Amino acid sequence: MIKEGIILKSTLIGTAILFTTTSVFADTLILNADAALDVKTGKLLSPATIVVEDNTITSISKRTPRNAPKNARIIDLNGHTLIPGLFDMHVHLTGDAQVHGYKRLRRTVPRSAITGVRNAKRTLAAGFTSVRNLGAGGYADLALRDAIYDGDVPGPRIFASGPALGITGGHCDNNLFTHEHQVTAAGVADGPWAVRKKVRENIKYGVDVIKFCATGGVLSKGTKVGAQQYSLEEMQALVAEVHLRGLTVAAHAHGTDGIKSAIRAGVDSVEHVSFLDDEAIKLALKHGTYFSMDIYNTEYILGEGEKAGILPESLDKERKVGAKQRASFSKAVEAGVNMVFGSDGGVYPHGDNGKQFSRMVKFGMTELQALQAATINSATLLKQQEKLGSLEAGKLADIIAVPGNPLDNITLMEQVTFVVKDGKVEVDKRTAK
């Protein structure tokens, strides 16, 4: 007993020394700015000082603490407002906005992964410290996620889906070949047990989230954008399997029937949500479903899409969908549906994500609602609200700065000048030569 007591005492002393050493030698970062935004309440703390130790926010106050370590790194962000690091809940980092349609057939998985490295850096520089990557061939998004985590390349925190699930010949299949080539996308599965198996396969290889296609899409060949694809029975089996494993599931859905079936099946979020009716809104409110609506990229598709290789049939579909989707966005906001920020980055150039904020305000949101969609709402959908999504002591230090008050001018979200991710200064455009 005496020996065990000595060992226990020694262990406790060692632990105490470890904690003391960690506290004494922790890297301390102090950010002084004109203001910091509490996205939960919409209140501004002004002036504002945020203290970060290692990767965690330890305090938020109006002045630099008197007991700040002598070796603390102090950064003065005069004229700036501090905001939580942003989320974009619908991106394709391995996609290239200049490569659509048949041009994509020349892109291998390794080439797409390299493209993802470039796009990840651009996305982080735009202030998006976390993204949900919804669809990538060959699990390239997982490789990119892990490379960023290991510090090999800069980029946002990625919640990756791997290959998106879909029916044979549907939006998530590869329909650019003839029958002679017998090409099928990796995520294709038909029938309740087949979709369960495909979910299990994606989880086996390490995905964070599952995405499936509930309807046709704009950029796929041969699909009707509003037509439901998976049956309700298939969706229910898919969602049940995802939730059984503790993950969240996102459903691509433009058409009304597909939107409603996906909500009834229990999805966590619906993407695009173009053709929305009152029943779908009531269902979303009842189930607490989140909508992720990419209302900026229609401008790029119709303005630059032809040069990028977008097929004529896809351009025709976008002409029919864009205005409808924006009207649906306004209805959903007015009704109080849960909303997150999702831009479909990769359809348009990565790094331009912030341009969607002004469209969200134009079509019905307040500036605060738009910022909440990209911060605390997104963190909550991903079940990360205890770690991310707001500026609070104890949360991870994902912090950005914009030159002014975005509650007065939302276009400032296109001018992010300073980015801290996980306690590390990743971007400081004020000092760029």
C-alpha positions, 0 to 999 in steps of 0.5 A: 500500500505504501508503495502504491501511495508513493507512486500515486503521489509521484504521479500527482506531483508530475501532473501538477508540474506538467500543468504548471509548465504548460501554463508558464510557457503557453504561447500568448496572443493578445488582439486589440481592436476597435470592437468584437462582435458577440454573434449570439446577441448582436452586441459589440464590445468596444474597444475589445481585447481578446487573449489567446493562450495556445489555441484557446480564447482565455478572456475577452475584455475592454483592455489588455490584462495587467498580468499579461505575460512579458513574452505575449505577442500583442497585435493592434488591429486599429479600425477593425472588428473581431468576428468568429472564424467563418463557416462555409457549409457547402464547398468543393475545395478540389473543384475548379471554377474554370473546369466544368462539363467535359473539361472535368474528364481531364482532371484526375484525383491527384490533380484535383487534390493539388487544386484543393491545396490552392483553394484551401489557402484562398478559402482560409485567406477569405476568413473561412476557418471551417468548411463542410466539403460536400462531395469529392472523388477518390476521398481527396477531400479527406487527404486534404483535411488530414494534410491541413491538420498535420500542418503540411499545407494551410487551409480551413478545418474541413468536415469532409463527405468523400463521394456523394451518394446518388442513384444510377444516372442521377445528379451524383452519378457521372453521366458524361459517358456513353453506355459503352464506357460503363462508367459509374460514380463511386457514390452510386447506390440503389435501394435501401440496403445498398445505400446503407452499405455505401454509407458504411463504406464512406464512414469506413474511410473516415468521412465526417458527414454524408451527402446525398442527392435527393433531386436532379441538379443544375450542373449534371447532364441529363437530370431534371433539376426539380425531379426527386431521385431517391425514394422516401424509403431509400432516404429513410434508410440512408439517414437512419444509418448515418444517425446510427453512426453519430454523423450528420447528413446533408441532402442536395435538393432543388425540387419541392418533392425531394426537399419534403421527402428529405426533411421527412427522412430526417436530414440535418440540412437541405442544400440549394432548396430552390423550389420551396412551398409552404408545406416544405417550410412548415416541415423544416420548422417542425423538424428543425432542419437547416437550409443551406442556400447558395444564392450568389453563384448563379451570377457566376454561372450565367456570367462566366459559366459558358467559358468554364465549360458549363453545358448549354443544358445546365445554363438553361436550367440555371436561368430557370432556377436562380430567381426561384431559389432567391425567392425561396430564400426570402420565404425561408428567412421570413418564416424563421427556418434555421439557416446556415451559410453555404456557397457551393464554392468550386462552382465559382472561384474559391476565395470569393465566398464572402460575396454571398453575405451581401446577397443574403442581406439583399434577399431578406436577412439582417446583417446579424442573421447573415453573420449568425448563419456563417458562425454559430448556426453552422457550428450548431449544425455540425455539433461544434457549438461548444468549441466554435462559432462564437468569441467566448472564453474556453472556445477555440481561437478562430478569429477574423478581423474586418476593417470596420463594422459589418453590422453597418456594411455587410460588404466588409465581409469581402475584405477580411484582413486578418485570420487566426485559426486554432490560435495561430495567425494564418493571414495578415494582409495589413503587412503584405507587401 
